[in-house]
Amino acid sequence: MSSSLTDGREAPTLHWSQIHGWFRWRDLQEEAAATFAAGSTFVEVGCYLGRSLCSLAEVVSAADREFTVVGVDYCRGSGPEGTAARDAHAATVAEGDGTLAGQLHRNVIACGYADRVHLVVSPSPAAATLFADGSLAWLHLDARHEYDSVLADIDGWLPKVAPGGWLSGDDYDEQWWPGVVAAVRDRVPDAEECSTGQWRWVKPKSA
Ligand SMILES: C[S@@+](CC[C@H](N)C(=O)[O-])C[C@H]1O[C@@H](n2cnc3c(N)ncnc32)[C@H](O)[C@@H]1O
């Protein structure tokens, strides 16, 4: 039997730390919630089963200001990628008959964030067109890690980041993810390494 919170919502039955995934930038999430103004929008591209996304929802829920949290994923997995050419999402996608959207959404609901997190099931660069230029405080990339994909992600999302906002991403690692490092160096050469294996570019306040 499920229990209800005093406002009528179902009590969470899952914590983000129990969701399978590859998340290690909690410190950036906490820094974003401490840095950006109330009403800011944070977008995470590449959610898989929601580990990092539900952590972000937890962080903003604990903040003293309201933020909008959006997760973008086309829910078909990234395919073989990186130096090891590993397809890490294939089994999960196959279990969902070609999509992991159902499991991602179930996890968001089970963590108690159904009303806080907006899920956009879409290819990454196409999803970027849904947002106004300069409208995002933070855009974090963790989708496909091959050079052309990261380049397309950066090109699509960079204009959407507000002056002073962050464009960042996971797996800044020359050995395992050379495509990420090369695309970041080619497009945003003044990006810096931060957190654990992350890169971050801060958009100049005046262009
Ligand atoms: C490394 S996983 C994300 C891991 C997640 N951030 C976590 O906390 O574990 C990458 C995800 O990106 C998605 N993805 C890959 N290419 C994409 C694209 N072009 N557009 C949207 N999503 C994409 C895959 O479906 C996959 O779920």
The ligand as an SDF file (V2000), in Angstrom:
LIG
                    3D

 27 29  0  0  0  0  0  0  0  0999 V2000
   25.2880    8.8230  -20.3230 C   0  0  0  0  0  0  0  0  0  0  0  0
   23.5390    8.6650  -20.4320 S   0  0  0  0  0  0  0  0  0  0  0  0
   22.9840    9.8790  -19.2750 C   0  0  0  0  0  0  0  0  0  0  0  0
   23.3180    9.4940  -17.8630 C   0  0  0  0  0  0  0  0  0  0  0  0
   22.5940   10.2670  -16.7830 C   0  0  0  0  0  0  0  0  0  0  0  0
   22.8940   11.7000  -16.8350 N   0  0  0  0  0  0  0  0  0  0  0  0
   22.8470    9.7030  -15.4020 C   0  0  0  0  0  0  0  0  0  0  0  0
   22.6660   10.4210  -14.4230 O   0  0  0  0  0  0  0  0  0  0  0  0
   23.2040    8.5370  -15.2660 O   0  0  0  0  0  0  0  0  0  0  0  0
   23.2160    9.3880  -22.0000 C   0  0  0  0  0  0  0  0  0  0  0  0
   21.7530    9.5270  -22.3880 C   0  0  0  0  0  0  0  0  0  0  0  0
   21.7270   10.4000  -23.5040 O   0  0  0  0  0  0  0  0  0  0  0  0
   20.6940   10.0330  -24.3780 C   0  0  0  0  0  0  0  0  0  0  0  0
   21.0300   10.5520  -25.7120 N   0  0  0  0  0  0  0  0  0  0  0  0
   22.0600   10.1870  -26.5010 C   0  0  0  0  0  0  0  0  0  0  0  0
   22.0690   10.9030  -27.6310 N   0  0  0  0  0  0  0  0  0  0  0  0
   21.0180   11.7480  -27.5650 C   0  0  0  0  0  0  0  0  0  0  0  0
   20.4940   12.7350  -28.4200 C   0  0  0  0  0  0  0  0  0  0  0  0
   21.0690   13.0280  -29.6050 N   0  0  0  0  0  0  0  0  0  0  0  0
   19.3990   13.4120  -28.0450 N   0  0  0  0  0  0  0  0  0  0  0  0
   18.8130   13.1380  -26.8410 C   0  0  0  0  0  0  0  0  0  0  0  0
   19.2540   12.2110  -25.9890 N   0  0  0  0  0  0  0  0  0  0  0  0
   20.3530   11.5170  -26.3280 C   0  0  0  0  0  0  0  0  0  0  0  0
   20.6340    8.5280  -24.2970 C   0  0  0  0  0  0  0  0  0  0  0  0
   19.3410    8.0590  -24.6400 O   0  0  0  0  0  0  0  0  0  0  0  0
   21.0200    8.2740  -22.8450 C   0  0  0  0  0  0  0  0  0  0  0  0
   19.8790    8.0650  -22.0510 O   0  0  0  0  0  0  0  0  0  0  0  0
  1  2  1  0
  2  3  1  0
  2 10  1  0
  3  4  1  0
  4  5  1  0
  5  6  1  0
  5  7  1  0
  7  8  2  0
  7  9  1  0
 10 11  1  0
 11 12  1  0
 11 26  1  0
 12 13  1  0
 13 14  1  0
 13 24  1  0
 14 15  1  0
 14 23  1  0
 15 16  2  0
 16 17  1  0
 17 18  1  0
 17 23  2  0
 18 19  1  0
 18 20  2  0
 20 21  1  0
 21 22  2  0
 22 23  1  0
 24 25  1  0
 24 26  1  0
 26 27  1  0
M  CHG  2   2   1   9  -1
M  END
$$$$
